[in-house]
Amino acid sequence: MEEKKLMTKEELVEKAKELAEKEDLKNMAGEVANLRKQWRRGYDEEESLYDREMADAFHRYLDKINAKESEILASVEDTKKEIINKAKEVLNVKNFKKATNTMNDLMEEWKAAGRASKEVDDSLWAEFKEVRDQFFANKKNYFAELRESFAQNKEGKEALIEKAKEANQLTNFKEIGSIMDGLMEEWKKLGSAGRENDDTLWKAFSDERKAFFAKRNAYFDGLKETYNQRADAKREIIAQAKKCLAHSEFTDEEVETMKKLRNDWKAVGNAGRDNEENLWKEFNEVMSIYFENMKYYR
């Protein structure tokens, strides 16, 4: 019986020594408590010198373990305080995707940090949880506001699309162009309507603008062609007037031809800003010379 007790104590001392020599005692609290329990259960009140030596060695190793445990508890406390400070910094991060990843990483660090004393650990957890709760509440509010903003911007852009459609029903291209420019400025001021809506809304708005520009370009291309045709017609009138001026016979038939050329000029219509002024100047000069000369021959 005595030999069995001594062997048990020797084993306990050896286990205590083994634990005392370990650098990392995290998650060893259960083993240490079990050692103490076994020692008390196997302790003989009538100790021999050997018993006392074993007890001294056992408690010496426990003291060393206790000192290490105190260091570990302090280290865990410091680590968790640092994690809490990092979590507080995350509250100021505007990128919630990045911030959420960081907050999740901090939770993993918290789990890996181990436990401090119960009182300290409970207090630190309450503080950490409060910061996390605040973060996720902020995140929830942010996305709620973002959804509301998306809805408002979507409504605003849909209204601009309708205005663009109404503008395309007008016939004054200058007026339509002014309206389209104003609508574009309003569009730029509106923010996103959400990834699922932005492309569709922009296409609808852009299509209305493209329809306007296509119609305006077609109109002015046609107008340019009309101006060119009128310019050619007026050049032909000028050529006839110059022919009459060259003859300057001032017969009734020739005079009537010149008067008719003046009426034909008016009937042709405007030949455009690029042509009209110079053509008119040339035509009017020919007509003025002809009728001025006629005064001396009739």
Order of alpha helices (4+ residues) and beta strands (2+ residues): alpha-alpha-alpha-alpha-alpha-alpha-alpha-alpha-alpha
